[in-house]
Amino acid sequence: MAGELSPNLDSAMKRRKAEVEREISRMVREETGVPDRLREAMGYSLEAGGKRLRPFLCMAGAELAGSPPASVMPMAIAIEMFHSASLIHDDLPCMDNDSLRRGKPSNHVVFGEGLAMLAGDSLLLWAFEVAIAGLIPVFPAERVLRALHVFSRAIGPSGVCAGQVLDTDAPSMGKDPDFVREIASLKTGALIRASVLTGGILGGLDPEKETALYNYGTHLGIAFQVVDDLLDKTGKAMELGKTPGKDERQGKTTFVSAYGLERARGIAAEESNAAVMSLRIYGPEAEDLRSLALTLLRRSS
């Protein structure tokens, strides 16, 4: 396996997670003009914890470009806002109909379907307000526009939404086993790639290094989804914070159903190592990102 685990990764992720969550809590508390119940529903999911992987990736991308991680905090939080919105919508009865998320009852279980839908919509739209207002005073306008374009493409009808259609709409589902890669690259991979790439774009990476980061995010996103599929098959609700075995019960196409457990584990290893190799243009400054790709494999074993 390429590379070694960075001893600093765990502390770096915890530090960034704490920074992001402090800012999220402040924003939820101080945002004006929001009805109390809507604020509560948004905060319920946005402040529910999780690894904060995507904000970490955004800040790591900026750091690779020589920008302070805090400078891209608005982009990092905007990405997390969309991610939380997508989880709220994903759990709805009309989608995956899941009652558990991050170890707590899903948003619609607590607040009802209507308010959950509005909370997700509000977080999605608030994300763009936060990003634009926070980034324009800090970065050149052309970088902000490029980052927002990458973000919007990643979450729209050719990104996350496309992946959700392929994953849930029976007439849209393919029969080839490799169809699962297309789902993963859109539903999961697009936002993971955009997370690290927007940080690099805002920081001003040169084209060659930006391409390397694009490739890293692409492979990391696939690896992440393979591991998620493996954990859905082998994990427990208490460990996962969500309902295991859901994919099989719903007859979904996953890496496990398409390739079997052992081959899925092999694909996860291949994609993680490809992510590491994508960063060979970088030196020690990318060690946390390399280590992150390899750490995924430990979750699936």
C-alpha positions as CSV (number, residue, x, y, z in Angstrom):
1,M,0.0,0.0,0.0
2,A,1.4,3.4,-0.9
3,G,2.3,5.8,1.8
4,E,2.1,5.7,5.6
5,L,-0.5,7.1,7.9
6,S,0.3,10.6,9.1
7,P,0.5,10.8,12.9
8,N,-0.9,14.4,12.6
9,L,-4.0,13.6,10.6
10,D,-6.3,12.8,13.6
11,S,-5.4,16.0,15.5
12,A,-5.6,18.1,12.3
13,M,-9.1,16.8,11.5
14,K,-10.3,17.3,15.1
15,R,-8.9,20.9,15.1
16,R,-10.7,21.7,11.8
17,K,-13.9,20.0,13.0
18,A,-13.9,22.2,16.1
19,E,-13.3,25.3,14.2
20,V,-16.1,24.6,11.7
21,E,-18.6,23.6,14.4
22,R,-17.9,26.8,16.4
23,E,-18.6,28.9,13.3
24,I,-21.7,26.8,12.4
25,S,-23.2,27.3,15.9
26,R,-22.5,31.0,15.7
27,M,-24.2,31.3,12.4
28,V,-27.3,29.3,13.3
29,R,-27.6,31.3,16.5
30,E,-27.1,34.8,15.0
31,E,-28.9,34.5,11.6
32,T,-31.8,37.0,11.6
33,G,-35.3,36.7,10.3
34,V,-35.6,33.0,10.6
35,P,-38.7,31.4,12.2
36,D,-37.8,29.6,15.3
37,R,-39.0,26.2,14.1
38,L,-37.1,26.5,10.9
39,R,-33.9,27.6,12.7
40,E,-34.3,24.6,15.0
41,A,-34.8,22.2,12.1
42,M,-31.8,23.5,10.2
43,G,-29.6,23.5,13.3
44,Y,-30.8,20.0,14.2
45,S,-29.1,18.5,11.2
46,L,-26.3,21.0,10.6
47,E,-25.1,20.8,14.2
48,A,-25.5,17.0,14.4
49,G,-21.8,16.4,14.2
50,G,-20.3,14.0,11.7
51,K,-16.7,13.9,10.6
52,R,-16.8,17.3,8.8
53,L,-14.7,15.6,6.1
54,R,-15.8,18.0,3.3
55,P,-14.9,21.2,5.2
56,F,-11.6,19.6,6.1
57,L,-10.9,18.8,2.5
58,C,-11.7,22.4,1.4
59,M,-9.4,23.9,4.0
60,A,-6.7,21.3,3.1
61,G,-6.9,22.3,-0.5
62,A,-6.5,26.0,0.4
63,E,-3.5,25.2,2.6
64,L,-1.8,23.3,-0.3
65,A,-2.1,26.5,-2.3
66,G,-0.5,28.5,0.5
67,S,-3.7,30.2,1.8
68,P,-4.7,30.1,5.5
69,P,-7.3,27.5,6.0
70,A,-9.5,30.0,7.9
71,S,-9.7,32.1,4.7
72,V,-11.9,29.5,3.0
73,M,-14.1,28.9,6.0
74,P,-17.2,30.3,4.2
75,M,-16.7,27.9,1.3
76,A,-16.1,25.0,3.7
77,I,-19.3,25.8,5.6
78,A,-21.3,26.3,2.4
79,I,-20.3,22.8,1.3
80,E,-21.3,21.3,4.7
81,M,-24.6,23.1,4.5
82,F,-25.4,21.5,1.2
83,H,-24.2,18.1,2.5
84,S,-26.5,18.4,5.5
85,A,-29.4,19.4,3.2
86,S,-28.7,16.4,1.0
87,L,-28.9,14.1,4.0
88,I,-32.2,15.6,5.2
89,H,-33.7,15.1,1.7
90,D,-32.1,11.6,1.3
91,D,-33.8,10.4,4.5
92,L,-37.3,11.5,3.5
93,P,-39.9,8.8,2.9
94,C,-40.1,9.7,-0.8
95,M,-36.3,8.9,-1.1
96,D,-34.6,6.4,1.2
97,N,-37.1,6.6,4.0
98,D,-34.5,6.3,6.8
99,S,-35.4,7.1,10.4
100,L,-31.8,7.3,11.7
101,R,-29.0,9.8,10.8
102,R,-25.8,10.4,12.7
103,G,-27.1,8.4,15.6
104,K,-30.3,10.5,16.0
105,P,-33.8,10.4,14.6
106,S,-33.8,11.8,11.1
107,N,-35.0,15.3,10.6
108,H,-38.4,14.4,9.2
109,V,-39.0,12.1,12.1
110,V,-38.6,15.0,14.5
111,F,-40.0,17.9,12.6
112,G,-42.3,16.3,10.0
113,E,-41.8,15.9,6.2
114,G,-42.8,19.5,5.3
115,L,-40.5,21.3,7.7
116,A,-37.7,18.9,6.9
117,M,-38.0,19.6,3.2
118,L,-37.9,23.3,3.9
119,A,-35.0,23.0,6.2
120,G,-33.0,21.2,3.5
121,D,-34.0,23.8,0.9
122,S,-33.1,26.6,3.3
123,L,-29.6,25.1,4.0
124,L,-29.0,24.7,0.3
125,L,-29.8,28.3,-0.5
126,W,-28.1,29.7,2.6
127,A,-24.9,27.9,1.5
128,F,-24.6,30.3,-1.5
129,E,-25.3,33.4,0.6
130,V,-22.6,32.4,3.1
131,A,-20.0,31.6,0.4
132,I,-20.6,34.7,-1.6
133,A,-20.7,37.1,1.3
134,G,-17.7,35.5,3.0
135,L,-15.4,35.0,0.0
136,I,-15.8,38.1,-2.1
137,P,-13.9,40.4,0.5
138,V,-11.0,37.9,0.7
139,F,-10.3,36.5,-2.8
140,P,-10.2,37.8,-6.3
141,A,-13.6,37.7,-7.9
142,E,-12.6,35.4,-10.7
143,R,-11.4,32.8,-8.2
144,V,-14.7,33.1,-6.2
145,L,-16.7,32.6,-9.4
146,R,-14.7,29.6,-10.5
147,A,-15.1,28.0,-7.1
148,L,-18.8,28.6,-7.0
149,H,-19.1,27.2,-10.5
150,V,-17.3,24.0,-9.5
151,F,-19.5,23.8,-6.4
152,S,-22.8,24.4,-8.2
153,R,-21.9,21.9,-11.0
154,A,-21.0,19.3,-8.3
155,I,-24.4,19.5,-6.6
156,G,-26.7,20.1,-9.5
157,P,-28.4,18.1,-12.3
158,S,-25.1,16.7,-13.6
159,G,-23.7,16.1,-10.1
160,V,-25.2,15.0,-6.8
161,C,-28.8,15.3,-8.1
162,A,-27.9,13.2,-11.1
163,G,-26.4,10.5,-8.8
164,Q,-29.5,10.5,-6.7
165,V,-31.7,9.9,-9.8
166,L,-29.6,7.0,-10.9
167,D,-29.6,5.6,-7.4
168,T,-33.4,5.8,-6.8
169,D,-35.3,6.1,-10.1
170,A,-35.9,2.6,-11.4
171,P,-36.2,3.6,-15.1
172,S,-32.8,5.4,-14.9
173,M,-30.9,2.5,-13.5
174,G,-28.3,0.7,-15.6
175,K,-27.7,-3.1,-15.7
176,D,-24.0,-3.1,-16.2
177,P,-22.0,-3.8,-13.0
178,D,-19.9,-0.7,-13.7
179,F,-23.0,1.4,-13.5
180,V,-22.3,1.6,-9.7
181,R,-19.2,3.6,-10.5
182,E,-21.3,6.2,-12.3
183,I,-23.6,6.5,-9.3
184,A,-20.7,6.8,-6.9
185,S,-18.9,9.4,-9.0
186,L,-21.9,11.6,-9.0
187,K,-23.8,11.1,-5.8
188,T,-20.8,11.0,-3.5
189,G,-17.7,11.7,-5.5
190,A,-18.7,15.0,-7.1
191,L,-19.0,16.8,-3.8
192,I,-15.9,15.3,-2.3
193,R,-13.9,16.4,-5.3
194,A,-15.5,19.8,-5.3
195,S,-14.6,20.2,-1.6
196,V,-10.9,19.8,-2.1
197,L,-10.8,21.5,-5.5
198,T,-12.6,24.7,-4.4
199,G,-10.1,25.2,-1.6
200,G,-7.3,24.9,-4.1
201,I,-9.0,27.2,-6.7
202,L,-9.6,29.9,-4.1
203,G,-6.0,29.6,-2.9
204,G,-4.7,30.0,-6.5
205,L,-3.1,26.7,-7.4
206,D,-1.4,26.5,-10.7
207,P,-3.2,24.4,-13.4
208,E,-0.9,21.3,-13.0
209,K,-1.4,21.1,-9.2
210,E,-5.1,21.9,-9.6
211,T,-5.4,18.9,-12.0
212,A,-3.7,16.7,-9.4
213,L,-6.1,17.8,-6.8
214,Y,-9.1,17.1,-9.1
215,N,-7.8,13.5,-9.7
216,Y,-7.2,13.0,-6.0
217,G,-10.8,14.1,-5.2
218,T,-12.2,11.8,-8.0
219,H,-10.4,8.7,-6.6
220,L,-11.1,9.6,-3.0
221,G,-14.8,10.0,-3.7
222,I,-15.1,6.5,-5.3
223,A,-13.1,5.0,-2.4
224,F,-15.4,6.7,0.1
225,Q,-18.5,5.3,-1.5
226,V,-17.1,1.8,-1.8
227,V,-16.2,1.8,1.9
228,D,-19.7,3.2,2.7
229,D,-21.2,0.3,0.8
230,L,-19.0,-2.2,2.7
231,L,-20.0,-0.7,6.0
232,D,-23.7,-0.8,5.1
233,K,-23.2,-4.5,4.6
234,T,-21.0,-5.3,7.6
235,G,-21.4,-2.4,10.1
236,K,-23.8,-1.9,13.1
237,A,-26.2,1.0,13.6
238,M,-24.4,2.2,16.7
239,E,-21.1,2.4,14.9
240,L,-22.5,3.9,11.7
241,G,-25.0,6.3,13.2
242,K,-27.5,5.2,10.5
243,T,-29.5,2.1,9.6
244,P,-27.3,-0.7,8.2
245,G,-28.4,-3.1,5.5
246,K,-30.7,-0.5,4.0
247,D,-29.2,-0.8,0.5
248,E,-29.8,-4.5,0.3
249,R,-33.4,-4.2,1.6
250,Q,-34.2,-1.6,-1.0
251,G,-32.5,-3.6,-3.8
252,K,-30.0,-0.9,-4.6
253,T,-27.0,-1.4,-6.8
254,T,-23.9,-1.1,-4.7
255,F,-20.2,-2.1,-5.0
256,V,-21.0,-5.0,-2.8
257,S,-24.0,-6.2,-4.7
258,A,-22.2,-5.7,-8.1
259,Y,-18.8,-7.2,-7.2
260,G,-19.1,-9.0,-3.9
261,L,-17.4,-8.1,-0.6
262,E,-13.8,-9.1,-1.5
263,R,-13.7,-7.5,-4.9
264,A,-15.3,-4.3,-3.3
265,R,-12.5,-4.2,-0.8
266,G,-10.0,-4.5,-3.6
267,I,-11.6,-1.6,-5.5
268,A,-11.5,0.5,-2.3
269,A,-7.8,-0.2,-2.0
270,E,-7.2,0.5,-5.7
271,E,-9.0,3.9,-5.6
272,S,-7.4,4.9,-2.3
273,N,-3.9,4.2,-3.7
274,A,-4.8,6.0,-6.9
275,A,-5.8,9.0,-4.8
276,V,-2.4,8.9,-3.1
277,M,-0.5,8.6,-6.4
278,S,-2.4,11.6,-7.7
279,L,-0.6,13.8,-5.2
280,R,2.9,12.8,-6.3
281,I,3.4,16.4,-7.6
282,Y,3.2,17.6,-4.0
283,G,5.7,17.1,-1.2
284,P,5.2,16.7,2.5
285,E,2.6,19.4,2.6
286,A,0.1,16.9,1.2
287,E,0.8,14.2,3.8
288,D,-2.5,14.6,5.6
289,L,-4.5,14.1,2.3
290,R,-2.4,11.0,1.5
291,S,-3.1,9.7,4.9
292,L,-6.8,10.4,4.7
293,A,-7.1,8.3,1.6
294,L,-5.4,5.4,3.2
295,T,-7.3,5.7,6.5
296,L,-10.5,5.0,4.6
297,L,-9.4,1.4,4.1
298,R,-9.2,0.9,7.9
299,R,-12.8,1.7,8.2
300,S,-13.7,-1.1,5.8
301,S,-11.6,-3.9,7.3
